[in-house]
Amino acid sequence: MDAKASDFRRLLRPLLLGVAALAMAGAATGAHAQDQPGQPVTLTPPPDDSPRMELLVTPYLWLPWTSVGVRPVNTNLPGRSVTIGPGDLITHLNWVPFMGEAELRMGPFALVTDYMHAPVTSGITTRGILFGSGRSGASLNIGTGLILYRIVSTPNQYLDVGAGARAWGISTEVSLTQGLLPSVNVSSGQTWGDVVGAARYHYNLGHGFGATAYGDIGAGGARIDWQAVGTVDYQIPHWPTLHAGFRSLNFNYQAALARFPVNMYGPFIAATFHF
């Protein structure tokens, strides 16, 4: 066995020396070619690490139930609350509402804006004595701006966290035409802003489907301001991403004499266009 092993080593040694000599000769030839002027040299380009900017535009339709409460402070008077359904909201719209979100993404960072405008109006019963007729109107404007950072990013999921602000604007107007009394027009409004922290998680379910959960909470002008959103997503090849889900948007605002808890909740549909 020792003689056979020694013979095998004697046969293998020249072969290994020959391979090493060929490798050294090839390396020397390549180095010489790079030193010669005018000789083509093949270089591997560095990877492109520059982030690509992407714009995502998402119009949506949300017709929520709206629960509005009045809770007097520093008094024994009882509170009252009323809930307005989606059907009542549709019949009282006096213009087309606007609802949309835009997201500008570059690398792990994203700037997200969301805006909703809903104008509603309703008649007032006056019995035609003191005033001829009456009408009341209200306009709700909600704008949110966030900066998000992607702390988890894999082929199957991602997690974004960030912070921003939400601005609220509620304006009302009451108009009464002349009867026994002269006509009256009264308008008022309230605006405030809240600082919010936010998180968004998405998971790919496969076959084009996914699920997304979003939440934010904050305060400032309101005692508390919070939102929760859950969607099922479907990516159609070469088409927008479709979403269907449930949204709850809430605040508790305190004025001088009363607190006003407001809860808006209901299903919605949306589509995201990628640019």
C-alpha positions in Angstrom: 0.0 0.0 0.0 2.9 2.4 0.8 4.6 1.6 -2.5 1.4 2.3 -4.4 0.8 5.6 -2.6 4.4 6.6 -3.3 3.9 5.9 -7.0 0.7 7.8 -7.1 2.3 10.9 -5.5 5.1 10.7 -8.1 2.6 10.7 -10.9 0.4 13.5 -9.4 3.3 15.9 -8.6 4.2 16.8 -12.2 0.5 17.3 -13.1 0.0 19.8 -10.1 3.2 21.6 -11.0 2.0 22.0 -14.6 -1.4 23.4 -13.6 0.3 25.9 -11.3 2.7 27.0 -14.0 -0.2 27.6 -16.5 -2.1 29.6 -13.9 0.9 31.8 -13.2 1.5 32.3 -16.9 -2.1 33.3 -17.4 -2.0 35.9 -14.6 1.3 37.3 -15.9 -0.2 37.6 -19.4 -3.3 39.4 -18.1 -1.2 41.9 -16.1 1.0 42.6 -19.1 -2.1 43.2 -21.3 -3.4 45.7 -18.8 -0.1 47.5 -18.8 -0.1 47.8 -22.6 -1.6 51.1 -23.9 -4.6 50.7 -26.2 -5.3 47.2 -25.0 -9.0 46.6 -24.0 -9.5 45.8 -20.4 -12.7 44.3 -19.1 -13.9 45.8 -15.8 -16.8 44.7 -13.7 -19.1 47.7 -13.1 -19.8 48.5 -9.5 -23.3 47.8 -8.2 -25.8 50.6 -8.5 -26.5 51.6 -4.9 -28.4 54.8 -5.7 -32.0 54.6 -4.5 -34.7 54.8 -7.1 -37.5 57.3 -6.6 -41.1 55.9 -6.8 -44.4 57.7 -6.6 -47.6 55.8 -5.4 -51.0 57.5 -5.8 -54.0 55.9 -4.1 -57.5 57.3 -4.5 -60.0 55.6 -2.3 -63.7 55.6 -1.4 -64.7 55.5 2.2 -68.3 55.9 3.4 -68.1 55.5 7.2 -70.5 55.5 10.1 -69.9 58.7 12.1 -70.5 58.8 15.8 -70.5 62.3 17.3 -70.8 62.8 21.0 -71.1 65.8 23.3 -69.9 65.4 26.9 -70.3 68.6 29.0 -67.4 69.3 31.4 -67.7 70.9 34.9 -71.5 70.3 35.0 -74.0 67.6 35.8 -75.7 67.8 32.4 -75.9 64.5 30.6 -74.0 63.8 27.4 -75.6 63.1 24.0 -74.4 61.2 21.0 -75.7 60.5 17.5 -74.5 58.2 14.7 -74.8 59.0 11.0 -74.8 56.1 8.7 -73.2 55.9 5.2 -76.7 56.3 3.5 -77.4 59.5 5.3 -73.9 60.8 4.4 -74.5 60.1 0.7 -77.9 61.8 0.6 -76.5 64.9 2.3 -73.4 65.4 0.1 -73.6 68.6 -1.8 -70.5 68.1 -3.8 -68.2 65.2 -4.8 -65.9 64.3 -1.9 -62.2 64.0 -2.4 -60.2 61.1 -0.8 -56.7 60.2 -1.7 -53.2 59.3 -0.6 -49.8 59.9 -2.2 -46.5 58.3 -1.2 -43.1 59.4 -2.4 -40.5 56.7 -1.7 -36.7 56.8 -2.1 -34.8 53.9 -0.6 -35.9 53.1 2.9 -37.5 56.6 3.4 -41.0 57.6 2.4 -43.1 60.8 2.5 -46.8 59.9 2.9 -49.7 62.4 2.6 -53.4 61.7 3.0 -56.2 64.2 2.4 -60.0 63.9 2.7 -62.6 66.6 2.0 -66.3 65.9 2.6 -69.0 68.7 2.2 -72.5 67.9 3.5 -75.7 70.0 3.7 -79.1 69.5 5.2 -82.4 71.4 5.3 -83.8 73.0 8.5 -87.5 72.9 9.4 -88.8 76.4 10.2 -92.6 75.9 9.8 -92.4 79.0 7.6 -93.3 81.5 10.4 -90.4 83.2 11.9 -88.2 82.2 8.9 -89.1 81.2 5.5 -86.7 78.2 5.1 -83.4 77.1 6.4 -80.3 75.1 5.4 -77.2 74.0 7.3 -74.0 72.8 5.9 -70.7 71.4 7.2 -67.4 70.7 5.6 -64.8 68.3 7.0 -61.1 68.5 6.0 -58.5 66.0 7.3 -54.9 66.1 6.1 -52.1 63.8 7.3 -48.4 64.0 6.6 -45.9 61.3 7.7 -42.2 60.5 7.2 -41.7 56.7 7.4 -38.5 54.6 7.6 -38.4 51.0 6.5 -36.7 49.0 9.3 -37.6 45.6 8.0 -37.5 44.6 4.3 -37.6 41.1 3.0 -39.1 39.5 -0.1 -42.2 38.5 1.9 -42.7 41.4 4.3 -41.8 44.9 5.4 -42.3 47.1 8.4 -42.3 51.0 8.3 -42.2 53.3 11.4 -42.3 57.0 11.5 -44.0 60.2 12.7 -45.8 63.2 11.4 -48.9 65.4 12.0 -52.6 65.4 11.2 -54.6 68.6 10.7 -58.4 68.8 11.2 -60.7 71.5 9.9 -64.5 71.5 10.6 -66.6 74.4 9.4 -70.4 74.8 9.7 -72.8 77.3 8.3 -76.5 77.9 9.0 -78.7 80.0 6.7 -82.3 81.1 7.4 -84.3 83.1 4.9 -86.6 86.0 5.8 -90.0 85.4 7.4 -91.4 87.4 10.2 -87.7 87.9 11.2 -85.0 89.0 8.9 -82.7 86.5 7.2 -79.8 85.1 9.3 -76.5 83.6 8.2 -74.1 82.2 10.8 -70.9 80.4 10.2 -68.2 79.0 12.5 -65.4 76.6 12.4 -62.6 74.9 14.3 -59.2 73.8 13.3 -56.3 72.1 15.1 -53.4 69.9 14.6 -52.0 66.7 16.3 -48.6 65.1 16.3 -48.8 61.3 15.6 -46.5 58.3 15.6 -47.2 55.6 13.0 -46.4 52.0 12.0 -47.2 50.0 8.8 -46.7 46.3 8.3 -47.3 44.3 5.0 -47.0 40.6 4.4 -47.1 38.8 1.0 -49.6 36.0 1.0 -48.6 34.7 -2.4 -50.4 34.5 -5.8 -50.6 38.4 -5.9 -52.3 38.7 -2.6 -51.1 40.5 0.5 -52.3 42.0 3.8 -51.4 45.4 5.3 -52.0 46.7 8.8 -51.5 50.4 9.7 -52.0 52.4 12.9 -51.1 55.8 14.3 -51.8 57.6 17.6 -51.1 61.0 18.8 -52.4 64.2 20.5 -51.9 67.9 20.5 -55.0 70.1 19.7 -57.1 67.0 20.6 -56.9 65.0 23.8 -56.2 61.9 21.7 -56.1 61.2 17.9 -55.8 57.7 16.6 -56.4 55.6 13.5 -56.4 51.9 12.6 -56.5 50.4 9.0 -56.5 46.9 7.8 -56.6 45.8 4.1 -56.4 42.8 1.8 -54.3 43.7 -1.3 -54.2 42.2 -4.7 -51.5 43.0 -7.3 -52.7 42.6 -10.9 -49.8 42.3 -13.3 -49.2 45.6 -15.2 -52.3 47.1 -13.4 -52.8 49.0 -10.2 -52.8 47.3 -6.8 -56.3 46.9 -5.5 -57.2 47.2 -1.8 -60.3 46.4 0.3 -60.4 46.9 4.0 -61.7 48.6 7.1 -60.7 52.0 8.5 -61.3 53.6 11.9 -60.4 57.3 12.4 -61.1 58.9 15.8 -60.5 61.9 17.9 -61.5 63.4 21.3 -61.5 67.1 21.3 -62.1 69.3 24.3 -63.5 72.8 24.1 -64.2 75.2 26.9 -67.5 73.7 27.9 -67.6 70.2 26.5 -65.7 67.3 25.0 -66.5 66.0 21.6 -65.6 62.4 20.9 -65.9 61.5 17.2 -65.5 58.0 15.7 -65.6 57.4 12.0 -65.4 53.7 10.9 -66.4 51.6 8.0 -65.2 49.6 4.9 -63.4 51.2 2.0 -61.9 50.3 -1.4 -58.8 51.8 -3.1 -56.4 51.4 -6.0 -52.7 52.2 -6.0 -51.1 53.5 -9.2 -47.3 53.2 -9.4 -45.1 55.8 -11.2 
